[in-house]
Amino acid sequence: MRQSSQKPNVYAFIDSQNLNLGVQRNGWKLDWRKFRQYLLKEYNVTKAFMFIGYMSENEALYERMHELGYLVVLKRTLDVTAVHEPAPAADAPPKPPEKAEDKPAFKGNVDAELVLYTMKELPNYDKAIIVSGDGDFFCLAEYLKEQGKLSHILTPNWQYSSLLKLFDSQIVRLDQLRRQLAYRDTKFRRPKADK
């Protein structure tokens, strides 16, 4: 049997909100250009699908991500401030007021789209990378592993779902690559002190 020297065709499926919020909770900002280059160099990712909630005011962001080499898949968002909750029962205790930062104004959960695209693209890749720490992707990771197609799960930090612990040997924590992947604003560098 002849060994193939060709690298496997790898696709990445990125839960952008989970990734973005996960790194920000750890006090840093991901450089999306560096991340796309990392995926290509480290894992030979030929297609990187980025799943993100659509908001018309973010058109420039979506264009920029496309220019950086991501295949942007937009999910319609729901304005949760417009959703009315039913009135509480007369004998119910009063609810404490919610802080604005506790609840997002828009919801654009991309889980279903990420799973759907991963399955639709199944015949087109040899290996898949899931970029998320969300336990909702456990069944997808399990299926990909059974098919011999799971390469890695890239989590934003150490606080990924305990459901994914089964895949510990395939987990890569991006917080451990902060120095390599962090965005650095070079416009406002402090001048070096004279000696």
TAQUI-V736662 format. One record per residue. N is the residue number from 1. PSI is psi in radians with two decimals (* if undefined). BURIAL is b if it has 16 or more other C-alpha atoms within 10 Angstrom, else e. D_LAST is the distance of its C-alpha to the last C-alpha in Angstrom with 1 decimal. Layout:
N:PSI:BURIAL:D_LAST, N:PSI:BURIAL:D_LAST
This chain:
1:2.25:e:65.2, 2:2.32:e:62.4, 3:2.35:e:58.8, 4:2.26:e:57.0, 5:-0.07:e:53.6, 6:2.42:e:53.0, 7:2.59:e:50.4, 8:2.61:e:52.0, 9:2.04:e:52.0, 10:2.32:b:49.9, 11:2.51:b:49.9, 12:2.45:b:47.6, 13:1.92:b:49.0, 14:2.10:b:46.3, 15:1.62:b:47.0, 16:-0.65:b:44.2, 17:-0.77:b:44.6, 18:-0.75:b:44.5, 19:-0.88:b:41.4, 20:-0.88:b:39.5, 21:-0.63:e:40.4, 22:-0.72:b:39.8, 23:-0.63:b:36.1, 24:-0.61:e:35.5, 25:-0.44:e:37.0, 26:0.14:e:34.2, 27:0.40:e:31.5, 28:2.98:b:30.7, 29:2.30:b:32.0, 30:2.38:b:33.5, 31:1.87:e:32.6, 32:-0.54:b:36.1, 33:-0.85:b:35.3, 34:-0.65:e:33.4, 35:-0.73:b:36.4, 36:-0.70:b:38.9, 37:-0.70:b:37.1, 38:-0.80:e:36.9, 39:-0.71:b:40.7, 40:-0.86:b:41.5, 41:-0.79:e:39.4, 42:-0.61:e:40.0, 43:0.04:b:43.7, 44:0.72:b:45.0, 45:1.97:b:45.7, 46:-0.55:b:47.8, 47:2.26:b:48.6, 48:1.79:b:46.5, 49:2.16:b:48.7, 50:2.10:b:46.9, 51:2.17:b:49.1, 52:2.54:b:48.2, 53:2.37:b:50.1, 54:2.28:b:50.9, 55:2.22:e:49.9, 56:-0.58:e:50.6, 57:-0.11:e:47.4, 58:0.31:e:45.4, 59:-0.75:e:46.9, 60:-0.65:e:43.6, 61:-0.78:e:42.2, 62:-0.72:b:45.2, 63:-0.75:e:44.9, 64:-0.76:e:41.2, 65:-0.68:b:42.1, 66:-0.77:e:44.8, 67:-0.56:e:42.5, 68:-0.10:e:40.2, 69:0.20:b:43.3, 70:2.54:b:44.8, 71:1.80:b:48.5, 72:2.14:b:48.6, 73:2.01:b:51.6, 74:2.42:b:52.1, 75:2.34:b:54.0, 76:2.45:e:55.7, 77:2.79:b:54.3, 78:2.23:b:56.3, 79:1.76:e:55.5, 80:-0.20:e:56.0, 81:-0.38:e:55.8, 82:-0.22:e:59.1, 83:2.21:e:60.8, 84:2.29:e:63.0, 85:2.60:e:63.6, 86:2.65:e:67.1, 87:2.43:e:67.9, 88:2.70:e:67.6, 89:2.66:e:70.9, 90:-0.57:e:72.2, 91:0.11:e:71.7, 92:2.47:e:68.2, 93:2.63:e:65.4, 94:2.47:e:62.9, 95:2.42:e:59.9, 96:2.56:e:56.5, 97:2.45:e:54.8, 98:2.49:e:52.4, 99:2.60:e:48.8, 100:-0.65:e:47.9, 101:-0.22:e:45.2, 102:-0.44:e:47.8, 103:2.16:e:49.8, 104:2.60:e:48.8, 105:-0.48:e:50.7, 106:2.51:b:51.4, 107:2.26:b:52.5, 108:1.13:b:52.4, 109:2.16:b:53.0, 110:0.11:b:52.7, 111:-0.85:b:54.1, 112:-0.71:e:57.5, 113:-0.72:b:56.1, 114:-0.80:b:53.7, 115:-0.79:b:56.6, 116:-0.84:e:59.0, 117:-0.67:e:56.7, 118:-0.72:b:55.9, 119:-0.70:e:59.7, 120:-0.63:e:60.5, 121:-0.06:e:58.0, 122:-0.78:b:59.1, 123:-0.25:e:61.0, 124:-0.14:e:58.1, 125:2.75:b:55.4, 126:-0.66:b:55.3, 127:2.66:b:52.7, 128:2.57:b:51.3, 129:2.24:b:48.1, 130:2.22:b:48.4, 131:1.65:b:45.2, 132:2.67:b:45.9, 133:0.23:b:46.1, 134:2.20:b:49.4, 135:-0.27:e:52.4, 136:-0.33:e:54.7, 137:0.17:b:53.9, 138:-0.88:b:55.2, 139:-0.59:e:58.6, 140:-0.83:b:56.9, 141:-0.73:b:54.7, 142:-0.79:b:57.7, 143:-0.80:e:59.8, 144:-0.68:b:57.2, 145:-0.76:b:56.9, 146:-0.59:e:60.7, 147:-0.05:e:60.7, 148:0.41:e:58.0, 149:-0.01:b:55.8, 150:2.06:b:53.0, 151:-1.12:b:49.8, 152:2.85:b:47.3, 153:2.07:b:46.7, 154:2.05:b:43.1, 155:2.60:b:42.5, 156:-0.59:b:39.6, 157:-2.94:b:38.9, 158:-0.17:e:40.7, 159:0.74:e:43.1, 160:2.84:b:45.5, 161:2.42:e:49.2, 162:-0.36:e:50.9, 163:-0.50:e:53.5, 164:-0.06:b:51.1, 165:-0.46:e:50.6, 166:-0.43:e:53.4, 167:0.43:b:51.1, 168:-0.66:e:48.2, 169:-0.28:e:48.1, 170:0.07:e:47.5, 171:2.34:b:45.1, 172:2.12:b:41.5, 173:2.10:b:39.2, 174:-0.38:b:36.8, 175:-0.42:b:34.6, 176:-0.15:e:33.7, 177:0.35:e:32.5, 178:-0.81:b:30.3, 179:-0.65:e:27.1, 180:-0.57:e:29.1, 181:-0.06:b:31.2, 182:2.53:b:29.2, 183:2.32:b:28.7, 184:2.13:e:25.2, 185:1.87:e:25.0, 186:-0.16:e:22.5, 187:-0.57:e:23.2, 188:0.73:e:21.1, 189:2.44:e:17.9, 190:2.45:e:15.0, 191:2.55:e:12.2, 192:2.48:e:9.0, 193:2.48:e:6.4, 194:2.54:e:3.8, 195:*:e:0.0
